[in-house]
């Protein structure tokens, strides 16, 4: 099947070349990081996790969101998502690989990473997160491979794959729940120590992931013969709408609890994000941008007239995705570290090498998405022909 | 009930310690005015007689004695020198095992509005609390940081993968990461103690290596004011227990349930 990725027009190859170029430059920066150390990033003694871990967290959500097409199709026999499930799984695979790469580039001693399996530690949430992510990757590789292979041969997939697919549904929820547990179990970080973190993560994931999938389908309609169809995307849009509304609701719950209880160690983090703290205002414009984008998204999504207009829906998906990326892929991790346990207000902003390396990981993810989608769509095109 | 070899040696060892009376470190570690029954006979450290052991190592800091020594940095200089702690000269890369923090920041959860004059805007030494319930140990995915039976929270820098989860989990900011190669920034390398590589976490270890050689922690030894009292918390007759019986001590963020074992006597 892989040979399908080696056939393409000029546009396809330019896109591949661009991604490979970015990956190459990022790799050079990574070599620099591995010889100098993580001091090349903006991280320091007080803000010890930053952009890398934030991208990891955000992308676990994108990976988990594949379940939003798998669940209706397999549990509710919602036929319209039939064409989309493979795209959902082929989005989950590169997302998990990106997650793992972001963890890898964030490690001080990356080549010792297998120590996690050599000394399995059940009381560490990071151990469980590694298990959950690895398992999810494996499930999605097996499922997509078997299902696509059956589709290519024009046969029904073997029966044993059904329970595996069913297992992948709770597993998708588990990866983002355990990722939230990385944060929400830390007594040292009151900003993260909230029981609503896992539900909030899931809500934002089920908005951002399907929004991205809708955008991918719009792009595929332009660059390939694949048309997901109008109705499946409209149904996905409804999922995005509900998830985004629930996410905003959860955020407001957090804000209420922090503001009304007025406990400084909870309140100060929100103050930092929305108004700045002791001169540290780096997140303020971003958080207000995220807020405005969230409001715009909800208006465009909830109103049926705008949602049913595909051009407007595309805009709504972009605003939704960006709003949630700022919230989770930028602010959530940083804000947890400021103020520090000693009431200091450290500054952190990603450096150029940190940003380029991150960009490289995203380019790698897009590269894998491109190749996988190319394979899936080539198989379908051949069947249609 | 039968006992195996290991248990036999343990009991035999403890019995020997018991026969020897109060261990040398107890005599040395406590201030003269604390316990009348024990007299400090010499200013010079006693000759090591074997490893110092305890059921639960802990430290008490006599804050006022410490404050009497204005701008004293002997404890941190001694610690950082014997442990080859680098000095990068910037707060971002900073590595510190013990340092002086303002009383207000060290105990900021107490929200002290009005402090006695001699405490206001003063600094106290802070370092790893060697918690009984250490969050860093709980989160570490490789058991590179672990708690010994005598309460010391240790670091295995050869196993550490540098994920810094322990730093996110520590409520006291006691841990440091080698953001870059530390070796060029060590003023004077002490060959008796290992240097670290970049990409691993480090922190105070209550000088486990010195205890094994029968020596007190470097900070305790360096403190001329005898403001740092190191001892066995489970030994009701120890100097530190005696001190805690006599004076009020506070701990940092006790509400988190980490059970920190550094006591600040105010």
Interface residues (C-beta under 8 A of the other chain):
Chain A: X36 X37 X38 X39 X43 X44 X45 X46 X48 X49 X103 X106 X107 X108 X109 X110 X112 X113 X115 X116 X118 X119 X121 X123 X124 X125 X126 X127 X130 X182 X185 X186 X187 X188 X189 X264 X265 X336 X337 X340 X341 X342 X343 X344 X346
Chain B: X91 X92 X93 X94 X95 X101 X104 X105 X106 X108 X109 X111 X135 X138 X139 X140 X141 X142 X143 X144 X159 X160 X161 X162 X163 X164 X165 X167 X168 X169 X170 X171 X172 X173 X176 X177 X178 X179 X180 X181 X197 X198 X199 X200 X201 X253 X256 X257 X258
